């Protein structure tokens, strides 16, 4: 895998990470597919979702691969009344990343970030390396520190 911007930024910050490559399926760009293909358990593979709050603007949510974001919980964590997912069409111009390769590290702009509390159960978690077919494995505490993420409950019950 080629070095991505996310990898360069982590290395520059002195944050230790490993990379895992997996086979891309253009018909299934889900984090669950990435988990199954890479051998990283779904509960340790975190997908990057970009939302828009009614008052707070854009923000990022990191949740386990097989889970669904609870929009009310995400909005509440941002002290907002309402939040919605951005469209796929908005993703690249806003973040610099494409669907299936959106990393919480190295977006065009630094957005407020939320991460589901289950991340703290693991020594390492996986997030997109910023390219389809690539995962970064790193300490959740390092990721939280680097992104300034707020740890909270974000998933549907």
N, C-alpha and C positions, 0 to 999 in steps of 0.2 A: 504494500500500500504506500502510495506517495505521502509525503509529509503534508498535513493539512494546516490551515491557519490555527485551528484549535490546538493542535499539537505544538506548534511553534510558541503560542502564547503560554501554554502550560510549562513548557521547557524553560522559557524566559523567566517565568515566575518561580522556577525551581520546584515545581510540583511533579512528583513521581507518578507515572502512569504506564500502563501497558496497552498494546493494541491487539485487537482481535479482528480478523477478517472473516467475512461470511459471503456466501453466494447470494447475489441479488436476484430477486424474482420481480420483474417489472409489473407482474399482475398482483403482487402482494408486497407492498412497501411497508407493511406494518412492523411495529416493534416486536410483536409476537413472532413473526417470521424471522426477524433478526435474532431473536433469542433462540429459537429452535435451530436455526442454521449455524449459529456461532457456538452453541453449547452453553451459553450463559443462561442460568435459570430466569424465567420470566419475572420473578419477584425481585431479581437483582438488576434487570435491564430496565432502565428508565427512559421513557419517551419524552421528547421535548414538544410541548404544545404552546402555541402563542395565542393569547386571548386579548380582548379589548374590553376594558372596564368603562362603564358609562361615564364616570367622572375622572377616573385615574389614568385612562389611556391604555396603551399596550403593556402587557406583562407576560412572563414566561412561567409555565407550570411544568414540573418534572414529576411524573407519576410512573408506577410500575407498568410494564408493557401490557399486561392483560387487563388492566383496570381502566375505568372510565372516569374522567374528571367530573366532579360535582360543581357545576357552574355557580351555584349559590354559595358553596363553601369557598370557592376561589374568590368570588367577589367579596365576601365577608372578610377574608384574610387580607384583601387589599383595601378594606374600609370603604367598599363601594356597595351599591345596592344591586347592581346587575353587571354581568360579564358574559361575553360570547366568544366563541372560537372565531379566529379570522378565517377568511377563505383561502384556499390553496393558491389562488391567483395573487393574493396579497403577500404571501410568504416570501418569495424571492426578493421583490423590491424592498421589503421592510427589513429582512434579516440578512440577506445575502446567501441564504441557504434554500435548497429545494426540498420538496416533500420526500421523506425517507432518508434525508441526510442533514436534518436540522440539529445543530449542536447548541447547547446552552452557552458554549464558549465561543467567542469571536464573532458575534453578530455585528452587523453594521453599527448598531447603537447598543449601549448597555441598558437593558430593560430590568425593572424590578423582577425578581425571581422568587418563586415559591417551590419548595420541594416537599414531597410527601414524607411524613415522619418515619415511615418504614425503612427509609434509606439508612437510618442510624442503626438498624439491626445488623448491618453487614460491614465487614472490613473494607470491601471494595464493591462498587456498583459500576454498571455499564451505562454510558451515554454515547450518543452519536459522535463520531470523530469529525463530522462535518462533510461527510461524503457517504453516498450509498455504499454499503458493503464494508463499512469500518466502524468499529466500536472502540471507545476509550474506557479502560478499566482504571478507576482511581478511587481514592478514599472519599467517602461522602463528606467527611469533615473538610478535606481540602477543597472539594467542589463548593461546599457551602461558603467557606471562607473566601474563595476566589470570586464567586458570583455575588456574594452578599445575600445569599438566599435566606428566606424565612422558612423555617421548618414548621409544617402544620398538616392538618388532615385535609386532603384534597379529593378523596375518591368517593364514589357512590357506594352506599352500603349494600 
